[in-house]
Amino acid sequence: MEGLELTAFQIISSVGSARSSYIEAIQEAKKGNFAKAESLIAEGDEMFVEGHDAHANLLTQEAQDGPGSTLSLLILHAEDQLMSAEGFKTIALEFIDAYKRIESLEQKLTDK
């Protein structure tokens, strides 16, 4: 495996790990483990950057080589996974905020 295939698998692997971290962050936030959730978001971000950088390298190569470079289903899948992971991060951050608000409201109710 070389070239485009290797880069595609690098993207898929990195952003797949990022997406898993974002999902796990939601689960930790649901349990009230906000520090762990935020740590998982940070871990996911590191993995996402690796995939994003590999994708940026592909775009740079396309710009240098000109139109007509090979585009395979594997590259399309890698880009799909990249966008999916980015969406999961947004969702994870929203869930974490929601769980923080829920916990705060529950605390106010029990303090009365």
C-alpha positions as CSV (number, residue, x, y, z in Angstrom):
1,M,0.0,0.0,0.0
2,E,1.4,3.4,-1.0
3,G,0.5,6.9,-2.0
4,L,-3.2,7.8,-2.0
5,E,-4.3,4.6,-0.4
6,L,-1.9,5.0,2.5
7,T,-2.9,8.6,3.0
8,A,-6.6,7.7,2.8
9,F,-6.1,5.0,5.5
10,Q,-4.2,7.5,7.6
11,I,-7.1,10.0,7.4
12,I,-9.7,7.2,8.2
13,S,-7.7,5.9,11.1
14,S,-7.0,9.3,12.7
15,V,-10.5,10.8,12.3
16,G,-12.1,7.5,13.3
17,S,-10.1,7.7,16.6
18,A,-11.1,11.3,17.0
19,R,-14.8,10.5,16.5
20,S,-14.6,7.7,19.1
21,S,-13.0,10.1,21.6
22,Y,-15.8,12.6,21.0
23,I,-18.5,9.9,21.5
24,E,-16.8,8.8,24.7
25,A,-16.7,12.4,25.9
26,I,-20.5,12.5,25.6
27,Q,-20.7,9.4,27.7
28,E,-18.4,10.8,30.4
29,A,-20.3,14.1,30.5
30,K,-23.5,12.1,30.9
31,K,-22.0,10.6,34.0
32,G,-21.0,14.0,35.3
33,N,-17.3,13.4,34.6
34,F,-16.7,16.8,32.9
35,A,-13.0,16.9,33.3
36,K,-12.6,13.5,31.6
37,A,-15.1,14.6,28.9
38,E,-13.0,17.7,28.2
39,S,-9.8,15.6,28.2
40,L,-11.4,13.2,25.6
41,I,-12.3,16.2,23.4
42,A,-8.7,17.3,23.6
43,E,-7.5,13.8,22.7
44,G,-10.0,13.7,19.8
45,D,-8.7,17.1,18.6
46,E,-5.2,15.8,18.4
47,M,-6.2,12.8,16.3
48,F,-8.5,15.0,14.2
49,V,-5.6,17.4,13.4
50,E,-3.5,14.4,12.2
51,G,-6.3,13.4,9.8
52,H,-6.9,17.0,8.7
53,D,-3.2,17.5,8.0
54,A,-3.1,14.4,5.8
55,H,-6.2,15.7,4.0
56,A,-4.5,19.1,3.5
57,N,-1.5,17.4,2.1
58,L,-3.7,15.7,-0.5
59,L,-5.2,19.0,-1.4
60,T,-1.8,20.5,-1.8
61,Q,-0.7,17.7,-4.0
62,E,-3.8,18.2,-6.2
63,A,-3.0,21.9,-6.5
64,Q,0.6,21.1,-7.5
65,D,-0.3,18.3,-9.9
66,G,-3.2,20.1,-11.4
67,P,-6.7,18.7,-12.2
68,G,-7.1,15.1,-13.2
69,S,-5.3,13.6,-10.3
70,T,-6.7,10.2,-9.3
71,L,-9.7,10.4,-7.0
72,S,-10.8,7.0,-5.6
73,L,-13.7,5.8,-3.6
74,L,-11.2,5.3,-0.8
75,I,-10.3,9.0,-0.8
76,L,-14.0,9.9,-0.9
77,H,-14.6,7.7,2.1
78,A,-11.7,9.3,4.0
79,E,-13.2,12.7,3.3
80,D,-16.6,11.5,4.5
81,Q,-15.0,10.2,7.7
82,L,-13.2,13.5,8.2
83,M,-16.5,15.5,7.9
84,S,-18.3,13.0,10.1
85,A,-15.7,13.4,12.9
86,E,-16.0,17.1,12.7
87,G,-19.7,16.9,13.1
88,F,-19.4,14.6,16.1
89,K,-17.1,17.1,17.8
90,T,-19.8,19.8,17.4
91,I,-22.4,17.4,18.8
92,A,-20.2,16.3,21.7
93,L,-19.5,19.9,22.7
94,E,-23.2,20.6,22.7
95,F,-24.0,17.5,24.8
96,I,-21.3,18.4,27.3
97,D,-22.8,21.8,27.7
98,A,-26.3,20.4,28.1
99,Y,-25.2,17.9,30.7
100,K,-23.4,20.7,32.6
101,R,-26.6,22.7,32.6
102,I,-28.7,19.7,33.7
103,E,-26.3,19.0,36.6
104,S,-26.3,22.6,37.7
105,L,-30.1,22.7,37.7
106,E,-30.3,19.4,39.6
107,Q,-27.9,20.8,42.1
108,K,-30.0,23.9,42.6
109,L,-33.1,21.7,43.2
110,T,-31.3,19.6,45.8
111,D,-29.9,22.7,47.5
112,K,-33.5,24.0,48.3
